[in-house]
Amino acid sequence: MTHLTAGDISPLYSMAESTYGTPSSSARNYYADLKGEGGSFTPTDDPNMHVAWRNNSRAYNMADYVATSHDAGYTDVLECRDGTNWYDILKYATSSEGTTEGTPRLNSRTTDLLVKTEAGWEHLTYYGCKTDRLEIRADQPGGIVEFDETVMAALAIVTTSQSRPSYDPPSAQIEALPAVQWVGGVTMGSSTIYPQNFRLSINNNLGRVRGWNATEGKAGTVGLTEGRLEMEFQMDVWMEDLAEIDATTRIEDGVDGAQTIHLTLGINNPVTVTIYGSLMFDGQHHSLVQDKQMETVRYRVESITFATPAATQA
């Protein structure tokens, strides 16, 4: 199994973990769907195969095959239904579960999904999932917000069944909700500008801690260590809007002034994402294209916060 697209796969569910790699309960929470256009789910599991060539022969023998360890994970391109907890996908990429010896630790989760096959169903469960990279983007005002994840996990288990496994799909109320959209403009200080697209990238630079998994009887990932947190925000703006930005940060003078940027995602349950960052002056300004007078502005982000919405629809 490699590349899965919308129609092959159920929505993704998550189960919270209080101990890494072990769900704290069996309750499955709706997480996200594959994006209807251009969405995908791609397992990146690597069994780290070792083959020994023995018996005075150059021929392959299955008895000489050893899986030394199993590195589990996946990538996906998702959209979220505009329900009360749609922002979980952002929370898992940015929020910590506390500290260990003073070091923040990202929340981990178990990811659960179903895949329809010719023979029946495959049930994929990834334990100990943490978001290595998340890119949030919309390609036009009012556009569907796309979430592009790279996830590292401790363990992947696949089971097969001729009938659909008995766990509940999203409720009818959730099923009826539209996808999260990018609404309004972007507020910077007292000004509201209208970018034509945006892209927010979060990179946690995770690294695998490998060890022996006694339960599975094989080596695998026993933890994920977090590296330097790198975040960037960029948007394409018309020259008129660039003048508003220039009024407070003096782009042309090269003054590196940090700004607070607010953008709103969602209509039914809107979440205002607050980004605090500094302009980057490393050749980010594109040349003018077809005299459209548009520029790309990029920010090195220091922090991201978001307010829990007041639910208007469950």
N, C-alpha and C positions, 0 to 999 in steps of 0.2 A: 504494500500500500504506500503510495507516495503523495500525489497531488490530488486533493479533493476540492470540489467546487460546490457552490450552492445547488441544492437539489439532491446531492448525495448524502447529506449530513444533517443531523438534528441541530437545534441550538446548542451552544455550549453552556454547561452548568458549572458552578463552583461549589465546593464545600470548604468551609473555613478550617484552618489548622491552628491549633494552639501548640502542638508539638510538631516539629518539622517532619514532613512526610507522612503524618497520620491525621486524618480528618477528626475534628473534635466532635462531630455528630454526623449522622447520615442524611441530614437535611440538605437537599440540593437547591441552590439558588440560581435563578436565571442570570446568565452572564452576558451573552451576546450571540448574534447570528452571523453567519458568513454574509459579507456584503453581496447584495443581489447582482451587481455588475462588477466584475473584477475581483470578487471575493474568493478566498481560498484557505485551505487548511493543509499544511504540509508537515508531516512528522519528520523530525531530523534525528531520529534515534540512530545511534552508532554503537554496534556491538563490539567494536575494537577486536576484530578477529585476528587470531594467530594460527598459522598453518605450519606444521613441521613436515619436512620432506624426509621420509624414513624408508627403511627396508630396501636400501640400495636401489631406489627407483625414483624417477622423476614424475611419476604419476600421482595425482591427487587421491587421497584416501580420507573419507569422512572421519575415520577414527583418529586422524591426526589434527582435526579441527578443534580449537579451544576458543571460547569467547572469554577473554580475560576480564572484561568489564563492560557495563552497559551505560552509555551516556544518553539519557532521555531528554527529549525536548521537541518543540514544534514552532513553526511560524504560522501566522494567520493574518488575514485581512477581513475585518469585521465591521458591522454596524450594530448599534445598540437601539433597542426599542425605548421610546421616551417614557419610561416608568420611573417610579420613585427612587430606584437604586441603580439607574443606568451608569452613574459615575463611578461604580465599583471598579471599572476598568482603569480609570485614572487613579483611583485610590490605591490599587495594588501596585502601581508603578511608582508611587511617590510617598505613601504613608508607611511609617515604621511601627512595629509591634512593641517597641521599647528598646532597651539597650542591653548589650552584653559587654561587660567590662568597659562601659562608656561608649561602645560602638553601636550606632543605629542598625537595626535589622529590618529589612522589608517584610511585610506580611507575606506568608506563603499560603497556598491554596491547593486543593485537589481539583483537577479539571476532568469533567465527565462528558462524554458525547457518544452518539450512536451513528453508525454508518450503514446505509442500506447497500447490500451486495446482491449478486445474482442468487447466492445460496441462502440468503437470509439477512441476518444482522451481525455486525461486529460492534462490540461495546469497548470503547477505548477509555481507559482511566489513567491519568497522569498524576502521580503523587509528588508533593514537594515542589510545586510550580512557583517560580518567581519570575517577574518580568525583567528581562535583561535590557530590552529596548522597546520603547513605545513611540510611535509617530502618530500624531493626531493632525488631520488635515481636511480642508474643504476647498474645492476648486472653484467655487463661486459663492457670492452672497446668497443665503437661503439654501445652500447646497447641503446634501446629506454628509454628515461628519463621518469620516473614515478612520478606523483605528487599525494600525499596522503593528503587530506585536512580534517580538522574538522572545520565546519563553524557554527557560531551562528548568528541568525537573529532576527528581531523584529516581523515579522508577516509572515505567510504562507497562501496563498489563492490558492485553487484548483477549477478550473472550468472544466466542461465536455462538449464535443461536438461530434456529430456523424461524422463531417467532420473535416479535418485538419485545425486548426486555421491559419489565413492568415498572418503569419509573415515569413519573408524571411529566407531560410536556408543560410548557407555560400555560397559565390559566387563560381562560377565554378573554379575560379583561386585558391581560398582557398581550395576547395574540392580536387584539384589535388596535394596538397602539402603533403609530407611525415611527419611523426611524428618527433619531436625534438630528436636528438641523442646526446650522449656524445662523443665528438671528441677530438683527441689529447691526450696529457698526462696532468699531473699536474705540474705546474711550481712553484718552491720554490727557490727564489733567482736566482742564475745563473744555477740551475740544473732543469732538466725536468725528472720526474719519471713517471712510468706507473703503477698506482694502478689497481687492478683487479676488484674493485667495489668502490662505494662511497655512502655515506648517509649524507645528510645535513638536520638537523631538526631545526625548528623555532617554538618556543612556546610563544605566547603572553599572556597566562594566563588571558583570558577575564573573566569578571564577569557580570552577568545580573543586570540591574537596572529596576525593575518592577514598573509599574504604570498603571493608567487608560487611556485606549485609547478611547477617546470620539468618534472618527470616527467609530470604530468597535463596540462600546458599550460594551467593555469587558476589563479586565485587560490583560496586555501583557508587552513586553519588550519595554521600552522607551529609552533605551541607553545601551551601553556596556562599562564598565570601563576596562582599561588595567592594568594588573599586571606586575610583573617582566618579562622582556624579557630574555628568556633563549635560547641559540643557541649552537648546537654542530655539529661538522664535524668529520666523521671517514672514514677511507679507509683501505683496506687490501693491503699490499705491500709485494713484495718479499724481501728477506734479502739483496739482492744487492741494492735495492732502499732504504731500511732502513738505510744502511750505508751512503747514500747521506743525509738523514735527520739528522743522528747522527753527521755528519760533522759540521753542523751549530747549532744544539741544544743540542748536548751531552746528548742523551737520557740515556745512561748507567750511567752517573754521576748524573742523576736526576735534571739537571739544567732546570728550567722552562723558556725557552726562547720563546717569542712570535714570530710568523712567518706570513708572507704574502703568501697566497696560491692562485694561479690562476687556474681556470678550465673553459673550454669552452663547451657550450651547443648549439647545433644547427649547421646546415650546410648552409642552404639557408640564414638565418639571424642569424649568430652566436652571442652569447652574452658571454662575458668573465665575470665570477663571481669572485670577489676578496674577499677572506675571511681572516680576521686577527684574529689569536687566539693563545692560549697557550696550549702546550701539557698537557694532564691529566695523572697523575701518581697514579691512584687509582685501579690498578690491571687490566688495560685494555688489557694487552698483553696476547693473548691466548697461550696455549701450542701448540707445533708443532704437526701438524696433517699429518699423512702418510708421514712424512719426506719431505713435500713440502716446508719447510722453508719459511713460510709466517706468517706475524704478522699483527695485527690490531692496528692502531694508531688512537687515538682520540684527538680532540682539543676542548677546551672550547672557543667559538667564541665570540669576542668582537664586531666585526662589519662586515657587508656584504654590498658591493657596486657592481653595475654592470653598464656597459656602454651600452647606446642605440646603437643597431647595425646599420651599414650602409646597408640599404636594398638592396638585390640583386634580390629579387623577392617579389612582392606585396602580 
